Amino acid sequence: MIKIGNISLPEFPLLLAPMEDVSDPPFRSVCKSNGADMMYTEFISSEGLIRDAIKSRRKLDIFEEERPVGIQIFGGDEEAMGMSAAIVETVNPDLVDINFGCPVKKVVTKGAGAGVLRDVDLMVRLTQSVIKHTQLPVTVKTRLGWDDDTKNIEEVAERLQDIGIAALSIHGRTRCQMYKGLADWELIGKIKNNPRIHIPIFGNGDIDSPEKALEYKNRYGVDGVMIGRAAIGYPWIFNEIKHFLQTGEHLPLPTVQQRVAVIRQHLKHSLNWKGPKVGIFEMRRHYTNYLKGFPNIKEFRSRLVQLNTYEEIDEVLEEVLRTYDGFVAEKNLWTFAEGAPNCETAK
Ligand SMILES: Cc1cc2nc3c(=O)[nH]c(=O)nc-3n(C[C@H](O)[C@H](O)[C@H](O)COP(=O)(O)O)c2cc1C
């Protein structure tokens, strides 16, 4: 069993990665139902929280059924990070996670996200400030370093552990790599196997199949893996990996009934949480993800994205069920070549 403060996680937990504009409560709900052991909110600006920006506060919404859940914050100012940790504590998440990994220019130029990798002393002070202002376990998510010549994750891991973080998630890329190339798990494995390190180390980057999860578990010895892009449109990835690790066998691919059930769950949650207008609007970008690989699905998609009520959408989903009854799509992975639109564009 893995312990993070008072949180008990099963052996080799599967974590849903924080993802901006993706890992909101409706999406987390479908990932939880399909096997995610722990999840995080998208990153939330510490400055935004303090200004009481409504958008930032809304990102703090968490629901009982998704526990354990962490709230992720970012920022480059010690006082603001401490204050925002105290704000986060008021909504009672299971932990506070600090983002020292976001590569986006507007974040790193403010000395936040992966920008802090260039100043480990500042990283330590920011983390100390968060720890000082909350009783909750504090975890960190970061990258290997700034660039190929400055991969300082070993120093980062030791120093952050020494000041009291409860777990560390490592995305096996540098800031300058953004999302390009393959994640380097050798270095993640080195941190995990450093005899000085005793906190849980979660590996992150490119996990997209049960085989890869098993291979990386065995080869690098990490305490668990964090999965991001492969869960987009495919929350079944969590249970698929779990089943494979336990039995060595593959679960059958999701049927059209399972896919539509997930769409309905996501949509209902979206409506409840965001209200009818925004809930329906924001759901529109998810339909093709869930129905990737279905022949001629574009026709249904273009209808789904024009409808404005749950009932109308539900009727089209019934039609999808009838049309594709018995059809099983190939695994519709997020193609990593597509990268992460919000991050790739940052230079
Ligand atoms: C759309 C998108 C948004 C992301 N937003 C965040 C974020 O808010 N906080 C964070 O720590 N990482 C964020 N990431 C990085 C992911 O958490 C993860 O580290 C990265 O996608 C690599 O994992 P993967 O290969 O499993 O996708 C984001 C990634 C994507 C694709």
The ligand as an SDF file (V2000), in Angstrom:
LIG
                    3D

 31 33  0  0  0  0  0  0  0  0999 V2000
   -4.0990   19.4730  -22.4010 C   0  0  0  0  0  0  0  0  0  0  0  0
   -3.0660   19.3310  -21.3260 C   0  0  0  0  0  0  0  0  0  0  0  0
   -3.1120   20.1580  -20.2040 C   0  0  0  0  0  0  0  0  0  0  0  0
   -2.1670   20.0150  -19.1750 C   0  0  0  0  0  0  0  0  0  0  0  0
   -2.2800   20.7830  -18.0450 N   0  0  0  0  0  0  0  0  0  0  0  0
   -1.4740   20.5060  -16.9810 C   0  0  0  0  0  0  0  0  0  0  0  0
   -1.7020   21.1230  -15.7160 C   0  0  0  0  0  0  0  0  0  0  0  0
   -2.6400   21.9250  -15.5290 O   0  0  0  0  0  0  0  0  0  0  0  0
   -0.8550   20.8140  -14.6970 N   0  0  0  0  0  0  0  0  0  0  0  0
    0.1930   19.9260  -14.8580 C   0  0  0  0  0  0  0  0  0  0  0  0
    0.9260   19.6530  -13.8990 O   0  0  0  0  0  0  0  0  0  0  0  0
    0.4210   19.3400  -16.0310 N   0  0  0  0  0  0  0  0  0  0  0  0
   -0.4080   19.5730  -17.0770 C   0  0  0  0  0  0  0  0  0  0  0  0
   -0.2320   18.8860  -18.2420 N   0  0  0  0  0  0  0  0  0  0  0  0
    0.8290   17.8550  -18.3280 C   0  0  0  0  0  0  0  0  0  0  0  0
    0.2700   16.4820  -17.9230 C   0  0  0  0  0  0  0  0  0  0  0  0
   -0.1390   16.4740  -16.5740 O   0  0  0  0  0  0  0  0  0  0  0  0
    1.3160   15.3760  -18.1350 C   0  0  0  0  0  0  0  0  0  0  0  0
    2.4410   15.6810  -17.3570 O   0  0  0  0  0  0  0  0  0  0  0  0
    1.7540   15.2460  -19.5860 C   0  0  0  0  0  0  0  0  0  0  0  0
    0.6380   15.2710  -20.4610 O   0  0  0  0  0  0  0  0  0  0  0  0
    2.5480   13.9480  -19.8150 C   0  0  0  0  0  0  0  0  0  0  0  0
    1.7690   12.8260  -19.4740 O   0  0  0  0  0  0  0  0  0  0  0  0
    1.0460   11.9330  -20.6150 P   0  0  0  0  0  0  0  0  0  0  0  0
    2.1070   11.5100  -21.5790 O   0  0  0  0  0  0  0  0  0  0  0  0
    0.4520   10.7780  -19.8630 O   0  0  0  0  0  0  0  0  0  0  0  0
    0.0360   12.8060  -21.2690 O   0  0  0  0  0  0  0  0  0  0  0  0
   -1.1320   19.0440  -19.2940 C   0  0  0  0  0  0  0  0  0  0  0  0
   -1.0890   18.2390  -20.4290 C   0  0  0  0  0  0  0  0  0  0  0  0
   -2.0370   18.3560  -21.4280 C   0  0  0  0  0  0  0  0  0  0  0  0
   -1.9830   17.4310  -22.6160 C   0  0  0  0  0  0  0  0  0  0  0  0
  1  2  1  0
  2  3  1  0
  2 30  2  0
  3  4  2  0
  4  5  1  0
  4 28  1  0
  5  6  2  0
  6  7  1  0
  6 13  1  0
  7  8  2  0
  7  9  1  0
  9 10  1  0
 10 11  2  0
 10 12  1  0
 12 13  2  0
 13 14  1  0
 14 15  1  0
 14 28  1  0
 15 16  1  0
 16 17  1  0
 16 18  1  0
 18 19  1  0
 18 20  1  0
 20 21  1  0
 20 22  1  0
 22 23  1  0
 23 24  1  0
 24 25  2  0
 24 26  1  0
 24 27  1  0
 28 29  2  0
 29 30  1  0
 30 31  1  0
M  END
$$$$
